[in-house]
Amino acid sequence: MNDFSQNALELHTWKLTLAYDGTDFRGWQVQPGLPTVQGELQAALGRITGETPLPQGSGRTDAGVHALAQVASFQLKAPIPPENLHRALNRTLPSSIRILETKTVRSTFHARHSARAKTYEYRVFRGEICSPFLARYVYPCPWQMDVEILQACARMFEGEHDFLSFAATDPDITNRSLAASPEADPAEETSAIRTIYSSTWEQWPDEAGDQLVYRVRGNGFLHHMVRNLVGTMLDAGRGLIRAEEIPAILAARSRSVAGPTAPARGLFLCSVEYDENDFRHKADMNSYVVLDKDHI
């Protein structure tokens, strides 16, 4: 067996960074008969390479949630130059999903398990009339809002806490997660303890009306956690609850004591952070073949 044939049988681990408009998808996680980002990416890989690995995402964004820089990992036998796979994927994926970066990495890399931190952003529109060209990406809130109270609430979430009060109340979530990702750690799925490194609100001036933007960076997030934090803080900003109640809500470890779940359309996964040692920056370009011109 020559060197090329031997190399062609090896599995290459890939890291993709992608952006998507989540409006028309039922979330990241593949679901039979429903449009999902993971399902579209798997199908595109199949059309290009003839292989259909299930790409593992850094997190399973919900239906309607968007991503500015989601990360996915998978393995392929096909020896394809990264720039060719990048170009081919963007040609075959729907326009609501764009690949931003494509690279090979160490075999131990996993988009979710290797992640060190994530940053999410939630956008709230403050004008009287929300443009139809913006409505898919913001939560319109015309009520009077005390931004100082929002900031005070946000700071209370920084540090390590048990966020069970802000987790989705779905008794089947662990079973569904393990079914879709057999290598998942049950302890990781069920623990509600997370560390929030920064939590703050920003004001973005806009000619149609200001936007309030919540940015939160942490080592991990529970199902619906960011949207539940936002819903609770907006209740405080409107005066429906007091900011001083936040510590008691955290301590209660009960979803029923926290505020409502903010709509999915305002939420964006902004970035995922990794240890650079997880990446292999120099690829053996002699092992690659060029795809058929009909695919690239």
Steps between C-alpha positions, in 0.01 A plus 500: 500500500653834398522802730198673345276193535606454861430866581163493324384236751583723797234704676557876501340705778343823379402822676246726330390845610160594360236770521128449450163667513307262724152634415398221265678215681376284786828557676845349461426140594389264223133397518334256256298680235580849631748763373798535736845651464674177595288307253574743215872486572501119511309480171739748335802294607334193352441671165860619484698206640268199505552484877233603752657558842272671753669836571525570872427863590642702788140526623152404385334832423119497518249559222522862386836571668776644280878458493774741402774241559378151587770231496456144372735202486491169313728248331542419132707248306489710183835690469367842400685835520326722758442781249327257262271362769426857612401605149301184427298523821398860438389406149277215614366628836191725512580872500389527865810297600850624415831333577748759633807283555602140423809331642641164608586461868634244744303177523419572866311820414124500564291814437306464827730313738805712409321834543637721780250788482208632296354844450132561427322820410131583541357798309200701622342765275382815680327699223125539444497326161736213426603481135397178323865471394606488865210312656654153447801593715373700800242488778288821483445641850325841493455518880684744723827335604750596772839417350682549832285226653575274204873556559468431871321172430755398238791543743332267749533209256878530476701228673419136566135425577244225481276621216225239534241777546590619149503160326219370279262271689521207259530157670588335169782735405778270624359195324461690173849647529660162564307342213631762258853499644586158649841618621341768723578490872173465703656698786579784261143499371334502845725729706363854525820660632659743255757782522414835342810708421319815390138612486403845380249707304597739219300767318526511120363823348293436188318741270179298545539476880763393750588138555587358841748216462581249773845337466594206717818290499529177696646152509167347398125562487191296582203444269315836470731651764586826321141558391376439856761738642388765251130448573564536873716811462244666272236442769732676746566784255123550464451502878310171517761355738780657704864454409564399861297184438757353259714324768188338646389387153840335447489336843148361445619265220147508359400615152162616632651790696687657207362715220369401155706357215591774252423413134764307306529753216707749705772250596836462322790265571787745447818303557653181642845494656751214497853423611722556198683175583190316375575611145743367241597802293725332244325249273671254267384651171661213304230271635213701352317449174291756317126445480328462170439847352123443507512506881734791572 
